[in-house]
Amino acid sequence: MKIILVSLTAMLALLTANILGQEQSRQHNPQQKAEASLRGRDFVRLGEIDTFSGIVTEIKGEWCLITADAKYELHLGDHNHREKTGIKLSEHAEIKVTGFVYSQEEIEIADIAVCIIIMDGKEYRFRDDDGTPLWQGRGQNRAHNK
């Protein structure tokens, strides 16, 4: 009986240590941390440029594009630049977006680092076609909207 009790205690200790080790590994996994903190420049580097049309909606405080096939979170960059463009996104507005798209299989909403939004016939620019942010001054002074 004593041997069984010692064996069960040892097995329980190993199992607990294994579970705790797996949880710590998940918390300290650099890949997961990197994915959680991706920014617009990362979407430019990792994504591919494409154009989509759809309806704008706000999901959890972020502007998103809803198309017939997918949902995309719109990364518009610097808030000051966004204000300077004069864009006024509103719920259910129809827009056309060109930008760098990055999607991860395990995440339902893909990301777009926005280059251009066309809304109500007006073009709003956020990045050059190569992904350079216009608010950083290297955007060939093309922050002016057409």
C-alpha positions in Angstrom: 0.0 0.0 0.0 2.8 2.4 0.9 4.5 1.7 -2.5 1.3 2.5 -4.4 0.8 5.7 -2.5 4.4 6.8 -3.1 4.0 5.9 -6.8 0.7 7.8 -7.1 2.2 10.9 -5.4 5.2 10.8 -7.7 3.0 10.5 -10.8 0.8 13.4 -9.6 3.9 15.5 -9.0 5.2 14.8 -12.5 1.9 15.4 -14.1 1.6 18.8 -12.3 5.1 19.8 -13.3 4.4 18.9 -16.9 1.1 20.9 -17.0 2.8 23.9 -15.3 5.7 23.7 -17.8 3.4 23.7 -20.7 1.5 26.7 -19.4 4.8 28.7 -18.8 5.9 27.7 -22.3 2.7 29.2 -23.8 3.1 32.4 -21.7 6.8 32.9 -22.7 6.5 31.7 -26.4 8.2 34.5 -28.4 6.2 33.5 -31.5 2.9 34.1 -29.7 4.2 37.4 -28.2 5.4 38.5 -31.7 2.1 37.7 -33.3 0.2 39.5 -30.5 2.2 42.7 -31.0 2.3 43.0 -34.8 2.0 46.5 -36.2 1.4 48.1 -39.6 5.0 47.8 -40.7 4.9 44.1 -39.9 1.8 43.6 -42.1 3.7 45.5 -44.9 6.7 43.2 -44.5 4.7 39.9 -44.1 1.7 40.6 -46.3 0.8 41.1 -49.9 -0.7 44.2 -51.5 -4.3 43.7 -52.6 -7.6 45.7 -53.1 -11.0 44.9 -51.5 -14.4 46.5 -51.5 -16.9 46.2 -48.8 -18.7 47.7 -45.8 -17.0 49.4 -42.9 -18.0 48.4 -39.3 -16.5 48.9 -35.9 -15.6 45.7 -34.0 -14.2 46.0 -30.5 -13.2 49.6 -31.0 -11.4 49.0 -34.3 -12.5 49.8 -37.9 -13.0 46.7 -40.0 -13.8 46.0 -43.6 -16.5 43.3 -44.2 -16.5 41.8 -47.7 -18.5 38.9 -49.1 -15.7 36.5 -48.2 -13.9 37.8 -45.1 -13.3 40.4 -42.3 -10.3 42.7 -42.2 -9.0 44.9 -39.5 -7.9 48.3 -41.0 -4.6 49.6 -39.7 -4.6 53.3 -40.7 -1.4 54.2 -38.8 -0.7 57.5 -37.0 -3.8 59.1 -35.5 -2.6 62.6 -36.4 -2.1 61.7 -40.0 -5.5 60.1 -40.1 -7.1 63.3 -38.8 -5.2 65.4 -41.4 -6.6 63.2 -44.2 -10.1 64.3 -43.2 -11.5 60.8 -43.5 -14.7 60.3 -41.6 -15.4 56.5 -41.5 -18.9 55.7 -40.5 -20.7 52.5 -39.7 -21.9 50.7 -42.9 -20.1 53.1 -45.3 -19.1 51.4 -48.6 -15.3 51.7 -49.2 -12.6 50.4 -51.4 -9.3 49.6 -49.7 -5.8 49.0 -51.1 -3.2 47.8 -48.7 -0.9 45.1 -47.4 -2.9 42.1 -46.3 -1.7 39.6 -43.7 -3.7 36.7 -42.4 -3.1 34.0 -39.8 -5.0 30.8 -40.1 -5.9 30.7 -36.4 -7.3 34.2 -36.4 -10.7 34.9 -37.9 -10.0 38.6 -38.9 -7.1 39.3 -41.3 -5.2 42.6 -41.1 -4.7 45.3 -43.7 -2.0 48.0 -43.4 -3.9 50.5 -45.5 -2.3 52.4 -48.4 -5.5 54.0 -49.9 -9.2 54.2 -49.0 -11.7 55.4 -51.6 -15.0 56.5 -50.1 -17.7 58.5 -51.7 -15.4 59.1 -54.7 -12.6 60.6 -52.7 -9.2 59.0 -52.2 -7.5 59.0 -48.8 -3.8 58.0 -48.6 -2.0 56.5 -45.6 1.0 54.7 -47.2 2.9 54.7 -50.5 2.5 51.7 -52.7 5.7 50.3 -51.2 4.2 50.5 -47.7 6.1 53.7 -46.6 3.9 55.6 -44.1 3.1 59.0 -45.4 3.2 60.4 -41.8 6.9 59.7 -41.6 7.8 62.4 -44.1 9.3 59.9 -46.6 6.1 59.5 -48.4 7.2 61.8 -51.3 4.8 64.4 -49.9 1.8 62.6 -51.2 -0.2 62.8 -48.0 -2.5 65.3 -49.8 -5.8 63.7 -50.7 -7.1 63.8 -54.3 
